[in-house]
Structure formats: structure tokens, C-alpha cells
Amino acid sequence: MSSSMQDLLSQVDIGNTFGAFFIGAALAAIFFGLTNVQAFIYLQTHRGTDITPYKLVVFWLWILDALHLALLVHCTYHYLVTNYDNFGALTEIVWSFKLQVLVNVLIIPIVHLSYVHRIWILSKGRTRVLPAIAFGILVVLCSGVAIPVVWAMYKCHSFGDLIRIEFWTYGVVGSAAFVDIVIASSLCYLLVTSRTGFSSTDSFLAKLVGYTISTGSLTSVCLIMVIITCAVLPKTFIFLAVDFLAAKCMNSVSSEDRANEGYRFKYM
């Protein structure tokens, strides 16, 4: 390796860039393990029943989550093993990094739509048309914001080019956090207004409200942290590591919700 290349490498903080990239991928693998356990519990709970659209959604989300992790592993291996001393390759965006963005964009609206289905269930005995249409439009519009980002991402060739689409990144992540907050608030409202006056049922509903607030806050905080770290530390990959966790956290929370489905609505 030439002396000029060594000088360039000495100016790059590997810990804040590809070190953060590696930590994010490692933590994403841990969250994927939790998703596997939760998906297994769900399938065991509903073993012997007919194949439903909801089961297909569970299976499809698991495939996307596994693919997302595989792409992260490929990115990490490409940068830290295959090209660990090739500065030119470290600055270029590998194909698997671009593809994982697309997979992430696919996962988020599917998870949101599954919660819209949950709102539909809780709206039993009430007006269902307006909530379904409103939240369906909300999810579709927020997903539409991600289309320009995916297109711009595939036109980027180096990590420096990502600065040009920074504004769109804020829009995608911010819209996803907004949808999370709106859905969590709506679920809490529907649960609170479903009280029956029986202490056991109302106590169970109170636990569901606490669960909804905690899980909704967790995913929203992760998404907001992506925006903050990207704005404050734009020359590092810390925001990418947080983004990896946000995708896995959202799918893990959704899987936990599916695993507890039989208990969450036994009083509804």
C-alpha cells in the first residue's frame, strides 16, 4: 500500500465509521434471534390451524428480516475483511448496502399495515371504514416518501454522495416515526374506550395500554435517534448502526405482538 494511501487511512476514524457499522450489524443479529423466537411462539400457538393471510405476513416478514441481516453481513465482510486495506473500496457503496435499504423500506410499511389491521380488530362495533381508510392512506403516503430515497440511493456511488440525499433520509425516517406515534396513540385510545367496568378486564386493558406505549415509544425513539445522529455526526456511520437497530427493533416488536396475539384480544 502506497504512503499516500496510508496517509488517507490515517485520517479516517475507523471506529466511528466501519466500527459502528460492525457493532450495528452484530446487534441486528441479536434482534433477529429474538424475532426467530417470537415467530416460533406464534406459529406454535397457531399450529394446526388453516393458513391465513396473517400467517403469510408473518412468514414474509421473517424472510425479509433474514434477507436484511444477510445483506448486512455481506456489507460488513466486504468492507472489514475483503477490502480492509483498500481505501478506494471503503469509500464506495457496495450493492448489498443499497439492497438492504430497499428491504428496510419494504419491512416498515408491512409492519405498519399489520398494526392498521390491529386497529381494524379493535374497532369492532364501531365505524371501521374511516380508521381503515385514514391509516391506509397514511401508511401509503409515508411509504411513497421512501421511493425517491431508494431511487437516489441506487444513483449514489460513494458514501460522500449520501450527503445529497440527507434531506430525503430525514423525511423517510421522520414519517415512519410519525406513523408509529399515530398508530400507538390510536391503539391506546381504542383500548381505553373499550373498558367494560369489570376489574379483571379493565386491568388487562391497562396492561395492554402500557405495552402499546412502551413498544410504540421504543421504535419511535430509535427512528428519532437516526435523525439526531445523522444531523449531529454526519461524517460517521453511527446513524447507520442505529438505523440497522431501528429496522430490527420494529420487526421484533411486531413479532412480539403476534406472539402474544391470543392473550392480547381474549377479552375483546
C-alpha positions, 0 to 999 in steps of 0.5 A, a space after each residue: 500500500 502506497 504512503 499516500 494511501 496510508 496517509 488517507 487511512 490515517 485520517 479516517 476514524 475507523 471506529 466511528 465509521 466501519 466500527 459502528 457499522 460492525 457493532 450495528 450489524 452484530 446487534 441486528 443479529 441479536 434482534 433477529 434471534 429474538 424475532 426467530 423466537 417470537 415467530 416460533 411462539 406464534 406459529 406454535 400457538 397457531 399450529 394446526 390451524 388453516 393458513 391465513 393471510 396473517 400467517 403469510 405476513 408473518 412468514 414474509 416478514 421473517 424472510 425479509 428480516 433474514 434477507 436484511 441481516 444477510 445483506 448486512 453481513 455481506 456489507 460488513 465482510 466486504 468492507 472489514 475483511 475483503 477490502 480492509 486495506 483498500 481505501 478506494 473500496 471503503 469509500 464506495 457503496 457496495 450493492 448489498 448496502 443499497 439492497 438492504 435499504 430497499 428491504 428496510 423500506 419494504 419491512 416498515 410499511 408491512 409492519 405498519 399495515 399489520 398494526 392498521 389491521 390491529 386497529 381494524 380488530 379493535 374497532 369492532 362495533 364501531 365505524 371501521 371504514 374511516 380508521 381503515 381508510 385514514 391509516 391506509 392512506 397514511 401508511 401509503 403516503 409515508 411509504 411513497 416518501 421512501 421511493 425517491 430515497 431508494 431511487 437516489 440511493 441506487 444513483 449514489 456511488 460513494 458514501 460522500 454522495 449520501 450527503 445529497 440525499 440527507 434531506 430525503 433520509 430525514 423525511 423517510 425516517 421522520 414519517 415512519 416515526 410519525 406513523 408509529 406515534 399515530 398508530 400507538 396513540 390510536 391503539 391506546 385510545 381504542 383500548 381505553 374506550 373499550 373498558 367494560 367496568 369489570 376489574 379483571 378486564 379493565 386491568 388487562 386493558 391497562 396492561 395492554 395500554 402500557 405495552 402499546 406505549 412502551 413498544 410504540 415509544 421504543 421504535 419511535 425513539 430509535 427512528 428519532 435517534 437516526 435523525 439526531 445522529 445523522 444531523 449531529 455526526 454526519 461524517 460517521 456511520 453511527 446513524 447507520 448502526 442505529 438505523 440497522 437497530 431501528 429496522 430490527 427493533 420494529 420487526 421484533 416488536 411486531 413479532 412480539 405482538 403476534 406472539 402474544 396475539 391470543 392473550 392480547 384480544 381474549 377479552 375483546 
